[in-house]
Amino acid sequence: MAFDSDSLTRRSLGPALASAVIGVVLGVAAIAGIAELSQPHAVPLQQGESIKDPLLGGAEYGSRK
């Protein structure tokens, strides 16, 4: 903590630096949040894959013969 007897530069440097760090952290958090919300949440199907395959004995579950 700066004292009243310190120079004006020293008294204002700490709060200015803290404000800049907090601004950068909040900016990065806001950008990351917006990027996360703007991405589509649906998983795209691979080519040739039917949505009914897991229910009807697709490759990952084996056959029902």
CHARMM internal coordinates of N, CA and C (Angstrom, degrees):
IC EDIT
DIST 1 N 1 CA 1.4524
DIST 1 CA 1 C 1.5197
ANGL 1 N 1 CA 1 C 108.63
DIST 1 C 2 N 1.2946
ANGL 1 CA 1 C 2 N 115.47
DIHE 1 N 1 CA 1 C 2 N 134.70
DIST 2 N 2 CA 1.4649
ANGL 1 C 2 N 2 CA 120.41
DIHE 1 CA 1 C 2 N 2 CA 179.90
DIST 2 CA 2 C 1.5275
ANGL 2 N 2 CA 2 C 109.90
DIHE 1 C 2 N 2 CA 2 C -82.36
DIST 2 C 3 N 1.3143
ANGL 2 CA 2 C 3 N 115.36
DIHE 2 N 2 CA 2 C 3 N 146.44
DIST 3 N 3 CA 1.4572
ANGL 2 C 3 N 3 CA 121.52
DIHE 2 CA 2 C 3 N 3 CA 178.68
DIST 3 CA 3 C 1.5217
ANGL 3 N 3 CA 3 C 109.96
DIHE 2 C 3 N 3 CA 3 C -96.76
DIST 3 C 4 N 1.3337
ANGL 3 CA 3 C 4 N 116.04
DIHE 3 N 3 CA 3 C 4 N 163.19
DIST 4 N 4 CA 1.4641
ANGL 3 C 4 N 4 CA 120.61
DIHE 3 CA 3 C 4 N 4 CA 179.00
DIST 4 CA 4 C 1.5247
ANGL 4 N 4 CA 4 C 111.94
DIHE 3 C 4 N 4 CA 4 C -63.20
DIST 4 C 5 N 1.3239
ANGL 4 CA 4 C 5 N 116.94
DIHE 4 N 4 CA 4 C 5 N -25.16
DIST 5 N 5 CA 1.4636
ANGL 4 C 5 N 5 CA 119.71
DIHE 4 CA 4 C 5 N 5 CA -179.23
DIST 5 CA 5 C 1.5303
ANGL 5 N 5 CA 5 C 112.19
DIHE 4 C 5 N 5 CA 5 C -79.72
DIST 5 C 6 N 1.3268
ANGL 5 CA 5 C 6 N 118.87
DIHE 5 N 5 CA 5 C 6 N -11.55
DIST 6 N 6 CA 1.4664
ANGL 5 C 6 N 6 CA 121.84
DIHE 5 CA 5 C 6 N 6 CA 178.33
DIST 6 CA 6 C 1.5227
ANGL 6 N 6 CA 6 C 110.12
DIHE 5 C 6 N 6 CA 6 C -73.18
DIST 6 C 7 N 1.3150
ANGL 6 CA 6 C 7 N 115.43
DIHE 6 N 6 CA 6 C 7 N 162.64
DIST 7 N 7 CA 1.4630
ANGL 6 C 7 N 7 CA 119.80
DIHE 6 CA 6 C 7 N 7 CA -179.11
DIST 7 CA 7 C 1.5286
ANGL 7 N 7 CA 7 C 110.26
DIHE 6 C 7 N 7 CA 7 C -68.80
DIST 7 C 8 N 1.3182
ANGL 7 CA 7 C 8 N 115.30
DIHE 7 N 7 CA 7 C 8 N 161.99
DIST 8 N 8 CA 1.4624
ANGL 7 C 8 N 8 CA 121.11
DIHE 7 CA 7 C 8 N 8 CA -179.02
DIST 8 CA 8 C 1.5273
ANGL 8 N 8 CA 8 C 110.98
DIHE 7 C 8 N 8 CA 8 C -62.23
DIST 8 C 9 N 1.3242
ANGL 8 CA 8 C 9 N 117.01
DIHE 8 N 8 CA 8 C 9 N -37.47
DIST 9 N 9 CA 1.4646
ANGL 8 C 9 N 9 CA 120.76
DIHE 8 CA 8 C 9 N 9 CA 179.62
DIST 9 CA 9 C 1.5229
ANGL 9 N 9 CA 9 C 110.79
DIHE 8 C 9 N 9 CA 9 C -62.33
DIST 9 C 10 N 1.3037
ANGL 9 CA 9 C 10 N 117.06
DIHE 9 N 9 CA 9 C 10 N -43.64
DIST 10 N 10 CA 1.4622
ANGL 9 C 10 N 10 CA 120.56
DIHE 9 CA 9 C 10 N 10 CA -178.90
DIST 10 CA 10 C 1.5215
ANGL 10 N 10 CA 10 C 110.99
DIHE 9 C 10 N 10 CA 10 C -68.85
DIST 10 C 11 N 1.3131
ANGL 10 CA 10 C 11 N 117.92
DIHE 10 N 10 CA 10 C 11 N -35.29
DIST 11 N 11 CA 1.4676
ANGL 10 C 11 N 11 CA 120.61
DIHE 10 CA 10 C 11 N 11 CA -179.88
DIST 11 CA 11 C 1.5192
ANGL 11 N 11 CA 11 C 112.08
DIHE 10 C 11 N 11 CA 11 C -71.22
DIST 11 C 12 N 1.3215
ANGL 11 CA 11 C 12 N 118.51
DIHE 11 N 11 CA 11 C 12 N -27.11
DIST 12 N 12 CA 1.4610
ANGL 11 C 12 N 12 CA 120.39
DIHE 11 CA 11 C 12 N 12 CA -176.65
DIST 12 CA 12 C 1.5260
ANGL 12 N 12 CA 12 C 113.03
DIHE 11 C 12 N 12 CA 12 C -99.85
DIST 12 C 13 N 1.3233
ANGL 12 CA 12 C 13 N 118.33
DIHE 12 N 12 CA 12 C 13 N -13.24
DIST 13 N 13 CA 1.4600
ANGL 12 C 13 N 13 CA 121.20
DIHE 12 CA 12 C 13 N 13 CA -176.73
DIST 13 CA 13 C 1.5312
ANGL 13 N 13 CA 13 C 111.96
DIHE 12 C 13 N 13 CA 13 C -69.27
DIST 13 C 14 N 1.3114
ANGL 13 CA 13 C 14 N 117.97
DIHE 13 N 13 CA 13 C 14 N -43.11
DIST 14 N 14 CA 1.4720
ANGL 13 C 14 N 14 CA 121.50
DIHE 13 CA 13 C 14 N 14 CA -178.65
DIST 14 CA 14 C 1.5213
ANGL 14 N 14 CA 14 C 113.13
DIHE 13 C 14 N 14 CA 14 C -61.72
DIST 14 C 15 N 1.3241
ANGL 14 CA 14 C 15 N 118.62
DIHE 14 N 14 CA 14 C 15 N -53.92
DIST 15 N 15 CA 1.4644
ANGL 14 C 15 N 15 CA 119.40
DIHE 14 CA 14 C 15 N 15 CA 178.69
DIST 15 CA 15 C 1.5244
ANGL 15 N 15 CA 15 C 113.29
DIHE 14 C 15 N 15 CA 15 C -62.75
DIST 15 C 16 N 1.3279
ANGL 15 CA 15 C 16 N 117.62
DIHE 15 N 15 CA 15 C 16 N -34.91
DIST 16 N 16 CA 1.4635
ANGL 15 C 16 N 16 CA 120.10
DIHE 15 CA 15 C 16 N 16 CA 178.56
DIST 16 CA 16 C 1.5224
ANGL 16 N 16 CA 16 C 110.67
DIHE 15 C 16 N 16 CA 16 C -66.87
DIST 16 C 17 N 1.3180
ANGL 16 CA 16 C 17 N 116.91
DIHE 16 N 16 CA 16 C 17 N -41.60
DIST 17 N 17 CA 1.4618
ANGL 16 C 17 N 17 CA 120.98
DIHE 16 CA 16 C 17 N 17 CA 178.41
DIST 17 CA 17 C 1.5296
ANGL 17 N 17 CA 17 C 110.86
DIHE 16 C 17 N 17 CA 17 C -66.27
DIST 17 C 18 N 1.3152
ANGL 17 CA 17 C 18 N 117.28
DIHE 17 N 17 CA 17 C 18 N -42.98
DIST 18 N 18 CA 1.4654
ANGL 17 C 18 N 18 CA 120.71
DIHE 17 CA 17 C 18 N 18 CA 178.12
DIST 18 CA 18 C 1.5253
ANGL 18 N 18 CA 18 C 111.07
DIHE 17 C 18 N 18 CA 18 C -62.87
DIST 18 C 19 N 1.3055
ANGL 18 CA 18 C 19 N 117.31
DIHE 18 N 18 CA 18 C 19 N -40.60
DIST 19 N 19 CA 1.4605
ANGL 18 C 19 N 19 CA 121.22
DIHE 18 CA 18 C 19 N 19 CA 178.63
DIST 19 CA 19 C 1.5233
ANGL 19 N 19 CA 19 C 111.28
DIHE 18 C 19 N 19 CA 19 C -64.56
DIST 19 C 20 N 1.3209
ANGL 19 CA 19 C 20 N 116.88
DIHE 19 N 19 CA 19 C 20 N -40.11
DIST 20 N 20 CA 1.4662
ANGL 19 C 20 N 20 CA 120.49
DIHE 19 CA 19 C 20 N 20 CA 178.88
DIST 20 CA 20 C 1.5229
ANGL 20 N 20 CA 20 C 111.15
DIHE 19 C 20 N 20 CA 20 C -65.75
DIST 20 C 21 N 1.3191
ANGL 20 CA 20 C 21 N 117.28
DIHE 20 N 20 CA 20 C 21 N -42.39
DIST 21 N 21 CA 1.4711
ANGL 20 C 21 N 21 CA 120.91
DIHE 20 CA 20 C 21 N 21 CA 179.65
DIST 21 CA 21 C 1.5212
ANGL 21 N 21 CA 21 C 110.42
DIHE 20 C 21 N 21 CA 21 C -64.49
DIST 21 C 22 N 1.3129
ANGL 21 CA 21 C 22 N 117.77
DIHE 21 N 21 CA 21 C 22 N -44.65
DIST 22 N 22 CA 1.4683
ANGL 21 C 22 N 22 CA 121.16
DIHE 21 CA 21 C 22 N 22 CA 179.23
DIST 22 CA 22 C 1.5242
ANGL 22 N 22 CA 22 C 110.27
DIHE 21 C 22 N 22 CA 22 C -64.23
DIST 22 C 23 N 1.3137
ANGL 22 CA 22 C 23 N 117.84
DIHE 22 N 22 CA 22 C 23 N -39.08
DIST 23 N 23 CA 1.4622
ANGL 22 C 23 N 23 CA 120.98
DIHE 22 CA 22 C 23 N 23 CA 177.82
DIST 23 CA 23 C 1.5180
ANGL 23 N 23 CA 23 C 112.33
DIHE 22 C 23 N 23 CA 23 C -63.11
DIST 23 C 24 N 1.3250
ANGL 23 CA 23 C 24 N 116.77
DIHE 23 N 23 CA 23 C 24 N -41.85
DIST 24 N 24 CA 1.4664
ANGL 23 C 24 N 24 CA 120.21
DIHE 23 CA 23 C 24 N 24 CA 178.54
DIST 24 CA 24 C 1.5216
ANGL 24 N 24 CA 24 C 110.47
DIHE 23 C 24 N 24 CA 24 C -65.60
DIST 24 C 25 N 1.3189
ANGL 24 CA 24 C 25 N 117.57
DIHE 24 N 24 CA 24 C 25 N -43.81
DIST 25 N 25 CA 1.4718
ANGL 24 C 25 N 25 CA 121.01
DIHE 24 CA 24 C 25 N 25 CA -179.86
DIST 25 CA 25 C 1.5252
ANGL 25 N 25 CA 25 C 110.68
DIHE 24 C 25 N 25 CA 25 C -62.69
DIST 25 C 26 N 1.3129
ANGL 25 CA 25 C 26 N 117.87
DIHE 25 N 25 CA 25 C 26 N -45.11
DIST 26 N 26 CA 1.4627
ANGL 25 C 26 N 26 CA 120.62
DIHE 25 CA 25 C 26 N 26 CA 178.98
DIST 26 CA 26 C 1.5251
ANGL 26 N 26 CA 26 C 111.70
DIHE 25 C 26 N 26 CA 26 C -66.65
DIST 26 C 27 N 1.3157
ANGL 26 CA 26 C 27 N 117.49
DIHE 26 N 26 CA 26 C 27 N -36.55
DIST 27 N 27 CA 1.4612
ANGL 26 C 27 N 27 CA 120.79
DIHE 26 CA 26 C 27 N 27 CA 177.54
DIST 27 CA 27 C 1.5175
ANGL 27 N 27 CA 27 C 112.18
DIHE 26 C 27 N 27 CA 27 C -64.54
DIST 27 C 28 N 1.3227
ANGL 27 CA 27 C 28 N 116.76
DIHE 27 N 27 CA 27 C 28 N -44.38
DIST 28 N 28 CA 1.4671
ANGL 27 C 28 N 28 CA 120.58
DIHE 27 CA 27 C 28 N 28 CA 178.31
DIST 28 CA 28 C 1.5240
ANGL 28 N 28 CA 28 C 110.21
DIHE 27 C 28 N 28 CA 28 C -64.26
DIST 28 C 29 N 1.3223
ANGL 28 CA 28 C 29 N 117.50
DIHE 28 N 28 CA 28 C 29 N -41.68
DIST 29 N 29 CA 1.4663
ANGL 28 C 29 N 29 CA 120.64
DIHE 28 CA 28 C 29 N 29 CA 178.96
DIST 29 CA 29 C 1.5274
ANGL 29 N 29 CA 29 C 111.03
DIHE 28 C 29 N 29 CA 29 C -64.08
DIST 29 C 30 N 1.3185
ANGL 29 CA 29 C 30 N 117.78
DIHE 29 N 29 CA 29 C 30 N -39.78
DIST 30 N 30 CA 1.4655
ANGL 29 C 30 N 30 CA 120.77
DIHE 29 CA 29 C 30 N 30 CA 179.13
DIST 30 CA 30 C 1.5208
ANGL 30 N 30 CA 30 C 111.26
DIHE 29 C 30 N 30 CA 30 C -66.35
DIST 30 C 31 N 1.3166
ANGL 30 CA 30 C 31 N 117.31
DIHE 30 N 30 CA 30 C 31 N -42.84
DIST 31 N 31 CA 1.4677
ANGL 30 C 31 N 31 CA 120.41
DIHE 30 CA 30 C 31 N 31 CA 179.21
DIST 31 CA 31 C 1.5203
ANGL 31 N 31 CA 31 C 110.67
DIHE 30 C 31 N 31 CA 31 C -65.13
DIST 31 C 32 N 1.3271
ANGL 31 CA 31 C 32 N 117.45
DIHE 31 N 31 CA 31 C 32 N -42.27
DIST 32 N 32 CA 1.4656
ANGL 31 C 32 N 32 CA 120.44
DIHE 31 CA 31 C 32 N 32 CA 178.96
DIST 32 CA 32 C 1.5243
ANGL 32 N 32 CA 32 C 110.95
DIHE 31 C 32 N 32 CA 32 C -64.87
DIST 32 C 33 N 1.3203
ANGL 32 CA 32 C 33 N 117.65
DIHE 32 N 32 CA 32 C 33 N -39.23
DIST 33 N 33 CA 1.4643
ANGL 32 C 33 N 33 CA 120.91
DIHE 32 CA 32 C 33 N 33 CA 178.34
DIST 33 CA 33 C 1.5131
ANGL 33 N 33 CA 33 C 112.53
DIHE 32 C 33 N 33 CA 33 C -65.95
DIST 33 C 34 N 1.3154
ANGL 33 CA 33 C 34 N 117.01
DIHE 33 N 33 CA 33 C 34 N -43.03
DIST 34 N 34 CA 1.4694
ANGL 33 C 34 N 34 CA 120.60
DIHE 33 CA 33 C 34 N 34 CA 178.83
DIST 34 CA 34 C 1.5225
ANGL 34 N 34 CA 34 C 110.36
DIHE 33 C 34 N 34 CA 34 C -65.76
DIST 34 C 35 N 1.3223
ANGL 34 CA 34 C 35 N 117.22
DIHE 34 N 34 CA 34 C 35 N -40.34
DIST 35 N 35 CA 1.4701
ANGL 34 C 35 N 35 CA 120.42
DIHE 34 CA 34 C 35 N 35 CA 178.98
DIST 35 CA 35 C 1.5258
ANGL 35 N 35 CA 35 C 110.83
DIHE 34 C 35 N 35 CA 35 C -64.46
DIST 35 C 36 N 1.3203
ANGL 35 CA 35 C 36 N 117.08
DIHE 35 N 35 CA 35 C 36 N -38.80
DIST 36 N 36 CA 1.4687
ANGL 35 C 36 N 36 CA 120.45
DIHE 35 CA 35 C 36 N 36 CA 179.48
DIST 36 CA 36 C 1.5210
ANGL 36 N 36 CA 36 C 111.09
DIHE 35 C 36 N 36 CA 36 C -67.62
DIST 36 C 37 N 1.3120
ANGL 36 CA 36 C 37 N 117.57
DIHE 36 N 36 CA 36 C 37 N -39.55
DIST 37 N 37 CA 1.4622
ANGL 36 C 37 N 37 CA 120.49
DIHE 36 CA 36 C 37 N 37 CA -178.73
DIST 37 CA 37 C 1.5227
ANGL 37 N 37 CA 37 C 112.71
DIHE 36 C 37 N 37 CA 37 C -74.65
DIST 37 C 38 N 1.3196
ANGL 37 CA 37 C 38 N 117.56
DIHE 37 N 37 CA 37 C 38 N -24.67
DIST 38 N 38 CA 1.4594
ANGL 37 C 38 N 38 CA 119.67
DIHE 37 CA 37 C 38 N 38 CA -176.38
DIST 38 CA 38 C 1.5234
ANGL 38 N 38 CA 38 C 113.31
DIHE 37 C 38 N 38 CA 38 C -87.08
DIST 38 C 39 N 1.3179
ANGL 38 CA 38 C 39 N 118.34
DIHE 38 N 38 CA 38 C 39 N -8.78
DIST 39 N 39 CA 1.4647
ANGL 38 C 39 N 39 CA 120.63
DIHE 38 CA 38 C 39 N 39 CA 179.59
DIST 39 CA 39 C 1.5195
ANGL 39 N 39 CA 39 C 109.89
DIHE 38 C 39 N 39 CA 39 C -80.29
DIST 39 C 40 N 1.3342
ANGL 39 CA 39 C 40 N 116.61
DIHE 39 N 39 CA 39 C 40 N 142.16
DIST 40 N 40 CA 1.4706
ANGL 39 C 40 N 40 CA 118.71
DIHE 39 CA 39 C 40 N 40 CA 176.74
DIST 40 CA 40 C 1.5256
ANGL 40 N 40 CA 40 C 110.13
DIHE 39 C 40 N 40 CA 40 C -68.66
DIST 40 C 41 N 1.3245
ANGL 40 CA 40 C 41 N 115.93
DIHE 40 N 40 CA 40 C 41 N 143.91
DIST 41 N 41 CA 1.4611
ANGL 40 C 41 N 41 CA 120.82
DIHE 40 CA 40 C 41 N 41 CA -176.21
DIST 41 CA 41 C 1.5188
ANGL 41 N 41 CA 41 C 112.81
DIHE 40 C 41 N 41 CA 41 C -98.29
DIST 41 C 42 N 1.3191
ANGL 41 CA 41 C 42 N 118.60
DIHE 41 N 41 CA 41 C 42 N -5.14
DIST 42 N 42 CA 1.4564
ANGL 41 C 42 N 42 CA 121.16
DIHE 41 CA 41 C 42 N 42 CA -179.24
DIST 42 CA 42 C 1.5265
ANGL 42 N 42 CA 42 C 109.74
DIHE 41 C 42 N 42 CA 42 C -81.45
DIST 42 C 43 N 1.3123
ANGL 42 CA 42 C 43 N 115.28
DIHE 42 N 42 CA 42 C 43 N 140.85
DIST 43 N 43 CA 1.4547
ANGL 42 C 43 N 43 CA 120.79
DIHE 42 CA 42 C 43 N 43 CA 176.74
DIST 43 CA 43 C 1.5208
ANGL 43 N 43 CA 43 C 107.58
DIHE 42 C 43 N 43 CA 43 C -89.13
DIST 43 C 44 N 1.3166
ANGL 43 CA 43 C 44 N 118.77
DIHE 43 N 43 CA 43 C 44 N 120.57
DIST 44 N 44 CA 1.4644
ANGL 43 C 44 N 44 CA 119.81
DIHE 43 CA 43 C 44 N 44 CA -178.73
DIST 44 CA 44 C 1.5306
ANGL 44 N 44 CA 44 C 110.85
DIHE 43 C 44 N 44 CA 44 C -70.75
DIST 44 C 45 N 1.3218
ANGL 44 CA 44 C 45 N 115.47
DIHE 44 N 44 CA 44 C 45 N 143.45
DIST 45 N 45 CA 1.4572
ANGL 44 C 45 N 45 CA 120.52
DIHE 44 CA 44 C 45 N 45 CA 177.48
DIST 45 CA 45 C 1.5153
ANGL 45 N 45 CA 45 C 109.39
DIHE 44 C 45 N 45 CA 45 C -76.99
DIST 45 C 46 N 1.3245
ANGL 45 CA 45 C 46 N 115.75
DIHE 45 N 45 CA 45 C 46 N 145.38
DIST 46 N 46 CA 1.4579
ANGL 45 C 46 N 46 CA 119.46
DIHE 45 CA 45 C 46 N 46 CA 176.28
DIST 46 CA 46 C 1.5168
ANGL 46 N 46 CA 46 C 108.89
DIHE 45 C 46 N 46 CA 46 C -76.45
DIST 46 C 47 N 1.2966
ANGL 46 CA 46 C 47 N 115.69
DIHE 46 N 46 CA 46 C 47 N 157.64
DIST 47 N 47 CA 1.4537
ANGL 46 C 47 N 47 CA 120.75
DIHE 46 CA 46 C 47 N 47 CA -177.05
DIST 47 CA 47 C 1.5298
ANGL 47 N 47 CA 47 C 109.88
DIHE 46 C 47 N 47 CA 47 C -62.73
DIST 47 C 48 N 1.3303
ANGL 47 CA 47 C 48 N 116.30
DIHE 47 N 47 CA 47 C 48 N 130.90
DIST 48 N 48 CA 1.4536
ANGL 47 C 48 N 48 CA 121.69
DIHE 47 CA 47 C 48 N 48 CA 178.17
DIST 48 CA 48 C 1.5151
ANGL 48 N 48 CA 48 C 114.28
DIHE 47 C 48 N 48 CA 48 C 83.97
DIST 48 C 49 N 1.2872
ANGL 48 CA 48 C 49 N 118.16
DIHE 48 N 48 CA 48 C 49 N 3.44
DIST 49 N 49 CA 1.4634
ANGL 48 C 49 N 49 CA 121.43
DIHE 48 CA 48 C 49 N 49 CA -178.33
DIST 49 CA 49 C 1.5247
ANGL 49 N 49 CA 49 C 109.01
DIHE 48 C 49 N 49 CA 49 C -100.49
DIST 49 C 50 N 1.2968
ANGL 49 CA 49 C 50 N 116.16
DIHE 49 N 49 CA 49 C 50 N 131.84
DIST 50 N 50 CA 1.4542
ANGL 49 C 50 N 50 CA 121.06
DIHE 49 CA 49 C 50 N 50 CA 178.32
DIST 50 CA 50 C 1.5186
ANGL 50 N 50 CA 50 C 109.29
DIHE 49 C 50 N 50 CA 50 C -97.13
DIST 50 C 51 N 1.3072
ANGL 50 CA 50 C 51 N 115.63
DIHE 50 N 50 CA 50 C 51 N 149.58
DIST 51 N 51 CA 1.4542
ANGL 50 C 51 N 51 CA 119.56
DIHE 50 CA 50 C 51 N 51 CA 179.01
DIST 51 CA 51 C 1.5315
ANGL 51 N 51 CA 51 C 111.24
DIHE 50 C 51 N 51 CA 51 C -70.63
DIST 51 C 52 N 1.3448
ANGL 51 CA 51 C 52 N 117.56
DIHE 51 N 51 CA 51 C 52 N -18.64
DIST 52 N 52 CA 1.4616
ANGL 51 C 52 N 52 CA 121.39
DIHE 51 CA 51 C 52 N 52 CA -179.67
DIST 52 CA 52 C 1.5265
ANGL 52 N 52 CA 52 C 112.70
DIHE 51 C 52 N 52 CA 52 C -88.03
DIST 52 C 53 N 1.3183
ANGL 52 CA 52 C 53 N 119.25
DIHE 52 N 52 CA 52 C 53 N -7.91
DIST 53 N 53 CA 1.4638
ANGL 52 C 53 N 53 CA 121.34
DIHE 52 CA 52 C 53 N 53 CA -177.52
DIST 53 CA 53 C 1.5285
ANGL 53 N 53 CA 53 C 113.70
DIHE 52 C 53 N 53 CA 53 C -55.56
DIST 53 C 54 N 1.3190
ANGL 53 CA 53 C 54 N 120.81
DIHE 53 N 53 CA 53 C 54 N -46.20
DIST 54 N 54 CA 1.4640
ANGL 53 C 54 N 54 CA 118.83
DIHE 53 CA 53 C 54 N 54 CA 179.97
DIST 54 CA 54 C 1.5353
ANGL 54 N 54 CA 54 C 112.60
DIHE 53 C 54 N 54 CA 54 C -63.15
DIST 54 C 55 N 1.3149
ANGL 54 CA 54 C 55 N 117.57
DIHE 54 N 54 CA 54 C 55 N -29.99
DIST 55 N 55 CA 1.4574
ANGL 54 C 55 N 55 CA 120.08
DIHE 54 CA 54 C 55 N 55 CA -179.57
DIST 55 CA 55 C 1.5235
ANGL 55 N 55 CA 55 C 112.35
DIHE 54 C 55 N 55 CA 55 C -80.32
DIST 55 C 56 N 1.3315
ANGL 55 CA 55 C 56 N 116.88
DIHE 55 N 55 CA 55 C 56 N -25.99
DIST 56 N 56 CA 1.4536
ANGL 55 C 56 N 56 CA 120.65
DIHE 55 CA 55 C 56 N 56 CA -174.41
DIST 56 CA 56 C 1.5223
ANGL 56 N 56 CA 56 C 113.01
DIHE 55 C 56 N 56 CA 56 C -108.46
DIST 56 C 57 N 1.3099
ANGL 56 CA 56 C 57 N 118.40
DIHE 56 N 56 CA 56 C 57 N 23.96
DIST 57 N 57 CA 1.4554
ANGL 56 C 57 N 57 CA 120.45
DIHE 56 CA 56 C 57 N 57 CA 176.07
DIST 57 CA 57 C 1.5057
ANGL 57 N 57 CA 57 C 113.55
DIHE 56 C 57 N 57 CA 57 C 86.08
DIST 57 C 58 N 1.3075
ANGL 57 CA 57 C 58 N 117.24
DIHE 57 N 57 CA 57 C 58 N 48.25
DIST 58 N 58 CA 1.4565
ANGL 57 C 58 N 58 CA 121.01
DIHE 57 CA 57 C 58 N 58 CA 178.71
DIST 58 CA 58 C 1.5231
ANGL 58 N 58 CA 58 C 111.15
DIHE 57 C 58 N 58 CA 58 C -68.86
DIST 58 C 59 N 1.3019
ANGL 58 CA 58 C 59 N 115.37
DIHE 58 N 58 CA 58 C 59 N 179.31
DIST 59 N 59 CA 1.4658
ANGL 58 C 59 N 59 CA 121.55
DIHE 58 CA 58 C 59 N 59 CA -173.98
DIST 59 CA 59 C 1.5254
ANGL 59 N 59 CA 59 C 112.82
DIHE 58 C 59 N 59 CA 59 C -59.65
DIST 59 C 60 N 1.3199
ANGL 59 CA 59 C 60 N 118.44
DIHE 59 N 59 CA 59 C 60 N -34.94
DIST 60 N 60 CA 1.4601
ANGL 59 C 60 N 60 CA 119.03
DIHE 59 CA 59 C 60 N 60 CA -176.61
DIST 60 CA 60 C 1.5276
ANGL 60 N 60 CA 60 C 113.20
DIHE 59 C 60 N 60 CA 60 C -74.41
DIST 60 C 61 N 1.3388
ANGL 60 CA 60 C 61 N 118.03
DIHE 60 N 60 CA 60 C 61 N -15.58
DIST 61 N 61 CA 1.4581
ANGL 60 C 61 N 61 CA 120.48
DIHE 60 CA 60 C 61 N 61 CA 179.77
DIST 61 CA 61 C 1.5270
ANGL 61 N 61 CA 61 C 112.66
DIHE 60 C 61 N 61 CA 61 C -109.35
DIST 61 C 62 N 1.3177
ANGL 61 CA 61 C 62 N 118.22
DIHE 61 N 61 CA 61 C 62 N -7.04
DIST 62 N 62 CA 1.4576
ANGL 61 C 62 N 62 CA 121.00
DIHE 61 CA 61 C 62 N 62 CA -176.84
DIST 62 CA 62 C 1.5154
ANGL 62 N 62 CA 62 C 110.45
DIHE 61 C 62 N 62 CA 62 C 83.76
DIST 62 C 63 N 1.3074
ANGL 62 CA 62 C 63 N 115.19
DIHE 62 N 62 CA 62 C 63 N 177.36
DIST 63 N 63 CA 1.4650
ANGL 62 C 63 N 63 CA 118.89
DIHE 62 CA 62 C 63 N 63 CA -178.31
DIST 63 CA 63 C 1.5244
ANGL 63 N 63 CA 63 C 110.30
DIHE 62 C 63 N 63 CA 63 C -93.44
DIST 63 C 64 N 1.3151
ANGL 63 CA 63 C 64 N 115.83
DIHE 63 N 63 CA 63 C 64 N 165.00
DIST 64 N 64 CA 1.4699
ANGL 63 C 64 N 64 CA 121.21
DIHE 63 CA 63 C 64 N 64 CA -179.39
DIST 64 CA 64 C 1.5174
ANGL 64 N 64 CA 64 C 110.99
DIHE 63 C 64 N 64 CA 64 C -107.17
DIST 64 C 65 N 1.2972
ANGL 64 CA 64 C 65 N 117.79
DIHE 64 N 64 CA 64 C 65 N 26.36
DIST 65 N 65 CA 1.4598
ANGL 64 C 65 N 65 CA 121.13
DIHE 64 CA 64 C 65 N 65 CA -178.64
DIST 65 CA 65 C 1.5012
ANGL 65 N 65 CA 65 C 110.64
DIHE 64 C 65 N 65 CA 65 C -82.79
END
COOR INIT
IC SEED 1 N 1 CA 1 C
IC BUILD
